[in-house]
Amino acid sequence: MEQPLPKSWSIHTRPEVIAKYEILERVGSGAYSDVYRARRLSDNLIVALKEVHDYQSAFREIEALQMLHNCPNIVVLHEYFWREDEDAVLVLEFLRTDLAAVIRDAKKKEGGIRVGEIKRWMLQILCGVDACHRNMIVHRDLKPGNLLVSDDGVLKLADFGQARILMEPGFDGDDDNHQLPVEQNTGYQENVTPPLDVVADAHSLPDQGFNKQVVEDTNREEYLRQLVELKAKRHAVDETDKETNINDGYSSCLATGTISDIDDDPLKSSYSYDAEEGGDGRNGALTSCVGTRWFRAPELLYGSTDYGLEVDLWSLGCIFSELLTLEPLFPGISDIDQLGRIINVLGNLTEEVWPSCCKLPDYKTISFAKIENPTGLEACLPNKSADEISIVKRLVCYNPASRATTMELLNDKYFDEEPLPLPVTELHVPLTKNNHDEDSPGGWHDYDDMGSDSDFGDFGHFKVENTGSGFSMQFS
């Protein structure tokens, strides 16, 4: 009796892959994936081959990218290979730099990033996230390192390994029992239901500012109507105790950080551990252990498993703030420190600012001393215009239902006023992604240390008190 072939852990042994691609070099490696630069033999196109070692992550990324395959601001999935007992290999377009490199490079130049450039980067990000949200896809790991940039200045969302497709806010829209084809898939687009119409890509709009008419009025009105309904449903869920909203057993302060051993991954994952969701039949529960700490919404830090698209909106606010100041808005060194930094700026999280916050799983477990005079976001954005501050404030707020949607921001007057968004061709694109200084303290090359590590000691003094249902911790 013939012995079955051993499972392949190396892309170099995959005959279906090497028959079509010449693997040039490994450019990134992490806990759940390895990324290679390769050449397609049929036409010499340079691509990225992403070998994903985690089934669930691979499934989510393929499913999301299939739904978004015609969006100009989403990284292109050319094809994928997935056989029984093999890791998935995703063939993606190769983009050599990202928004993190744009920010790093700008810090070296006098004057930073011009306002017209900032507006064009923002518009492209908003168009990409809007396409996700129109299809009820929550990315859950938006950060500058996952916003890839082409040589000609086109920005594209990447790394959908933590993405989820939602039916309703806070509820899982996919089924972990779904099966993708295990045979090589080279023509997936014809088998995919076309996604909803998306906003025209920002880089294709007229150079004289953002054209509000790029979306037909009927589509825009219908979209806004749906958003209002979803917000109303979200509010109704917040006001109702749900037996299905059970904590998945992983605290919001679970240790999740894993460090990449190569810092030049064009499709770098956050490598945060994503606990298995709904594994015990609780299909409505999501995990709070997603994303990268600096861009993680407060509801996730407090352990929420019932959240929606709004967690991406918080991340957008942090990214926009960093584009404006070239510094991270909340660079926490632990989950508790992250919460503390947010509270020092926005003030204490109370039912006055978010009526349903008391229902967050860890809200009564973790508390902070009262902040009498929070610094406010204005102090974090010195010398910025009222409109720029307003954009960030509409995203970085406690109550998820109060955060501005991508469509609302795309229609904001900020993008119609002077200075107008620059054409994509005039954007400054760094020559390489790996251009940070070796002697520079901190910075984006330490980015992978921003996982969740629950290092309470890093935050300072805290007091533990016994309660009727367990304990609580107060941080000063």
CORNORSUL-V460945 format. One record per residue. SS is DSSP state (2 for helix, 1 for strand, 0 for the rest). Layout:
ss=SS
ss=SS
This chain:
ss=0
ss=0
ss=0
ss=0
ss=0
ss=0
ss=0
ss=0
ss=0
ss=0
ss=2
ss=2
ss=2
ss=0
ss=2
ss=2
ss=2
ss=2
ss=0
ss=0
ss=1
ss=1
ss=1
ss=1
ss=1
ss=1
ss=1
ss=1
ss=1
ss=0
ss=0
ss=0
ss=1
ss=1
ss=1
ss=1
ss=1
ss=1
ss=1
ss=1
ss=0
ss=0
ss=0
ss=0
ss=0
ss=1
ss=1
ss=1
ss=1
ss=1
ss=1
ss=1
ss=0
ss=0
ss=2
ss=2
ss=2
ss=2
ss=2
ss=2
ss=2
ss=2
ss=2
ss=2
ss=2
ss=2
ss=2
ss=0
ss=0
ss=0
ss=0
ss=0
ss=0
ss=1
ss=0
ss=0
ss=1
ss=1
ss=1
ss=1
ss=1
ss=0
ss=0
ss=0
ss=0
ss=0
ss=0
ss=1
ss=1
ss=1
ss=1
ss=1
ss=1
ss=0
ss=0
ss=0
ss=1
ss=1
ss=2
ss=2
ss=2
ss=2
ss=2
ss=2
ss=2
ss=2
ss=2
ss=0
ss=0
ss=0
ss=0
ss=0
ss=0
ss=0
ss=2
ss=2
ss=2
ss=2
ss=2
ss=2
ss=2
ss=2
ss=2
ss=2
ss=2
ss=2
ss=2
ss=2
ss=2
ss=2
ss=2
ss=2
ss=2
ss=2
ss=0
ss=0
ss=1
ss=1
ss=0
ss=0
ss=0
ss=0
ss=0
ss=2
ss=2
ss=2
ss=1
ss=1
ss=1
ss=0
ss=0
ss=0
ss=0
ss=0
ss=1
ss=1
ss=1
ss=0
ss=0
ss=0
ss=0
ss=0
ss=0
ss=1
ss=1
ss=1
ss=1
ss=1
ss=0
ss=0
ss=1
ss=1
ss=0
ss=0
ss=0
ss=0
ss=0
ss=0
ss=0
ss=0
ss=0
ss=0
ss=0
ss=0
ss=1
ss=0
ss=0
ss=2
ss=2
ss=2
ss=2
ss=0
ss=0
ss=0
ss=0
ss=0
ss=0
ss=0
ss=0
ss=0
ss=0
ss=2
ss=2
ss=2
ss=0
ss=0
ss=0
ss=0
ss=0
ss=0
ss=0
ss=2
ss=2
ss=2
ss=0
ss=0
ss=2
ss=2
ss=2
ss=2
ss=2
ss=2
ss=2
ss=2
ss=2
ss=2
ss=2
ss=2
ss=2
ss=2
ss=2
ss=2
ss=2
ss=2
ss=2
ss=2
ss=2
ss=2
ss=0
ss=0
ss=0
ss=0
ss=0
ss=0
ss=0
ss=0
ss=0
ss=0
ss=0
ss=0
ss=0
ss=0
ss=0
ss=0
ss=0
ss=0
ss=0
ss=0
ss=0
ss=0
ss=0
ss=0
ss=0
ss=0
ss=0
ss=0
ss=0
ss=0
ss=0
ss=0
ss=0
ss=0
ss=0
ss=0
ss=0
ss=0
ss=0
ss=0
ss=0
ss=0
ss=0
ss=0
ss=0
ss=0
ss=0
ss=0
ss=0
ss=0
ss=0
ss=0
ss=0
ss=0
ss=2
ss=2
ss=2
ss=0
ss=0
ss=2
ss=2
ss=2
ss=2
ss=0
ss=0
ss=0
ss=0
ss=0
ss=0
ss=0
ss=0
ss=2
ss=2
ss=2
ss=2
ss=2
ss=2
ss=2
ss=2
ss=2
ss=2
ss=2
ss=2
ss=2
ss=2
ss=2
ss=2
ss=0
ss=0
ss=0
ss=0
ss=0
ss=0
ss=0
ss=0
ss=0
ss=2
ss=2
ss=2
ss=2
ss=2
ss=2
ss=2
ss=2
ss=2
ss=2
ss=2
ss=2
ss=0
ss=0
ss=0
ss=0
ss=0
ss=0
ss=0
ss=0
ss=0
ss=0
ss=2
ss=2
ss=2
ss=0
ss=0
ss=0
ss=0
ss=0
ss=0
ss=1
ss=1
ss=1
ss=0
ss=0
ss=0
ss=0
ss=0
ss=0
ss=0
ss=0
ss=2
ss=2
ss=2
ss=2
ss=0
ss=0
ss=0
ss=0
ss=0
ss=2
ss=2
ss=2
ss=2
ss=2
ss=2
ss=2
ss=2
ss=0
ss=0
ss=0
ss=0
ss=0
ss=0
ss=2
ss=2
ss=2
ss=0
ss=0
ss=0
ss=2
ss=2
ss=2
ss=2
ss=2
ss=0
ss=0
ss=2
ss=2
ss=2
ss=2
ss=0
ss=0
ss=0
ss=0
ss=0
ss=0
ss=0
ss=2
ss=2
ss=2
ss=0
ss=0
ss=0
ss=0
ss=0
ss=0
ss=0
ss=0
ss=0
ss=0
ss=0
ss=0
ss=0
ss=0
ss=0
ss=0
ss=0
ss=2
ss=2
ss=2
ss=2
ss=2
ss=2
ss=2
ss=0
ss=0
ss=0
ss=0
ss=0
ss=2
ss=2
ss=2
ss=0
ss=0
ss=0
ss=1
ss=1
ss=1
ss=1
ss=1
ss=1
ss=0
ss=0
ss=1
ss=1
ss=1
ss=1
ss=1
ss=1
ss=0
